[in-house]
């Protein structure tokens, strides 16, 4: 049977895993200038393959296997089946994935025996948000990711069936018969929606961008402009929101070397 498979900061780390060495500043070349001058554009070469791109390929390949096994008799899938595999092999080679790793996916998903002389070598799964903190050492970074994951889980509940999310959907959805139970004006409902759903979602996005910027200062400690922008951003966010102050205390403050 087929068994196909972010917090956001770990996703950022994994995305750049293959290019981190290439993007380190060279003597005499400021870090922001290196990409503009073409010294190390990650689009020009893959470098060390990252878990991010390899997991992307795995998902595309498993989808191909699904279509091949389930829809091989369907006329409207024949063009896809004829063209998909060569494209996937080219992409596999580009991402540094071996034929042995492809054969291992076949074994894991379909039970296909490995070819003679091939040793199983699995592809890493890019961690989902719930698993990502466990990939990090028990430091302030993990505590920060675990705290942000709680907020992530709450916002994701609006796409699932948790009780509070269902209750609020019944109030916010204009088609719901429970909307009248709120006994609130249209303006009040819109204000609550902004406060409970939209604002926290926007805040979490801003928090992750701000912290990603702070983490970059560890790679570029001599870029004073980058550090100044990160500190100014966090100062503004901490004035406006308690969650920002929590994340600041858990991790951002130490990363930026701020003494208070």
Buried (B, 14 or more C-beta within 10 A) or exposed (E): EEEEEBBBBBBBBBBBBBBBEBBEBEEEEBBEEBBEEEEBBBEEEBBEBBBBBBBBBBBBBBBBBEBBEEBEEEEEBEEBBEEBEEEBBEBBEEBBBEEBBBBBBBBBBBEEEBEEEBEEBEBBEBBEBEEBBEEBEEEBBBBBBBBBBEBBEBEEBBEEEBEEBEEBBBBBEEEEEEBEEBEBEEEEBEEBBEEBBEEBBEBBEBBBBBBBBBBBBEBBEEBEEBBEBBBEBBEEBBEEBEBBBBBBBBBBBBBBEBEE
